[in-house]
Amino acid sequence: MKEALIDKDRGKLDHKETKRPFVLAAVMLAMFMAAVEATIVSTAMPAIVAEIGGFSKYSWIFSSYLLMNSVTILIYGKLADLFGRKPIFAFGIIIFLIGSVLCGLADSMETLIIYRFIQGIGAGAVMPVATTIVGDIYTVEERAKIQGYLSSVWGISAIIGPVLGGLFVEYISWKFVFWVNVPLGILSMAGIGLFLNERIDKKKSSIDYAGAMFMLIAISLLMIVLVEGGVRWSWTSWEVAALLAVACCFFILFIFQENRADDPMMPLSLWKNRSILLANVTSLTTGMMLMGISTFLPTFVQGVMGKSAMVAGFTLTTMSIGWPIASTVAGRIYLKAGFRATSILGGIFLLAGSLVFVMLSADDGPVHAMIGSFLLGVGMGLTSTSFIVSIQSAVDWKERGIATATNMFMRNLGNTVGAALLGGILNSKLQTYLEEHSAGKNLNIDSANNLLNPESDLSGPIKEVLESGLSIALHHVYFVVFLLAILSVLFIFFLPKRELK
């Protein structure tokens, strides 16, 4: 009975030739690369801004990467279902490594943003295909146990990422936060290439490039509005209204295209499943929350609290520690209590963590930031793990790649919108504060570059104004994160009580 279940669950893998321990190790290495990328770049960003300038473009470093990651993730998920996991995985890593090398060579904020676009194109394949491979080679019961191994990746990266980021920034160069991906990517690609064996049926198929293009344009326009609204343009300006109108048109075209395409990039039939629908919508809101904390917490710790890049990195470390611990526990909870109960518990932790950040002040110190970060990580671990396993259990092999990719797309879309929206709120509130309190001091948003530079000689009234303005702007960001936590919990409560079999 167990063998039959395994054969049905793993689909088109060659079970005798696939060496699961080695494949799992390669998948864990790819996940480690992605996890380190998240923590190490956030830790290094204040130093990058201090060296090459451009604080007003801070959020674009994350938005450009996440934009291409979000759009291509669906294409890669579909391609992995059509042509197999292995070739798509290898292609994505190669593009990701090319982008990583170029990012380390950037000499301005504009070129770094362009290279992050390239890096994001490759990153779209790494996490979804890696996660899909795990869904292929392990049953539902085995996946619950294997989460412990996968979660350890986040725990290890939580320690290594900020440490490496801090060491590179303080003793070598921030460029190495990107170049460290190269050996990791090569090893992971070699492991999958050597030990994963698939039997792929050759069939005629079409790729929904039109749908991908419509979604890319819609998200890009929305992101521009969220980043520049209230800064370059007034929220009530004709520019904002025009961009939003065009974005809506392209989104409608995307829906129309998905309904008529033979092989849609995002099959709308998946959204008819209530569990998948609510898991995806909640992943959108939690993705926005995650970006609000991981992107701007180092800025708060360094710019407002006046701590080093190393300390700022460790405030994010606790999130990455809480996440794997919760993911491991989640694997046991949902086998006994169900996916819905596990998700509700995660939602409670999300609320608690976001509340800590709303109440955070410069006098509290980094320990309070670490506590809030840990609670948020526990919430993310419980919810994201139960969402992925439940979605993969609801579809068969031929849809597992795109179903997994759709959920990750929604989380990445949340990251993208979150980086743009919250970055726009930060810039808008900081600009407003400086305009009201910097009379005769000639300060603007980019003046915050000096606040993040440890070698800057800022002192007196100018420093106080910048610190106060940055603190107030970031608290507006954290309040929005708290509202998103409330919204996430409401969505979770609507998950069906009947569990998947």
Secondary structure by P-SEA (a helix, b strand, c coil): caaaaaaaaacccccccccaaaaaaaaaaaaaaaaaaaaaaaaaaaaaaaacccccaaaaaaaaaaaaaaaaaaaaaaaaaaccaaaaaaaaaaaaaaaaaaaaacccaaaaaaaaaaaaaaaccccaaaaaaaaaaccaaaaaaaaaaaaaaaaaaaaaaaaaaaaaacccccccccccaaaaaaaaaaaaacccccbbbbbbbccaaaaaaaaaaaaaaaaaaaaacccccccccaaaaaaaaaaaaaaaaaaaaaaccccccccccccccaaaaaaaaaaaaaaaaaaaaaccaaaaaaccccccaaaaaaaaaaaaaaaaaaaaaaaaaaacccaaaaaaaaaaaaaaaaaaaaaccccccaaaaaaaaaaaaaaaaaaaaaaaaaaaaaccccaaaaaaaaaaaaaaaaaaaaaaaaaaaaaaaaaaaaaaccccccccccccccccccccccccaaaaaaaaaaaaaaaaaaaaaaaaaaaaaaaaaaccccccc
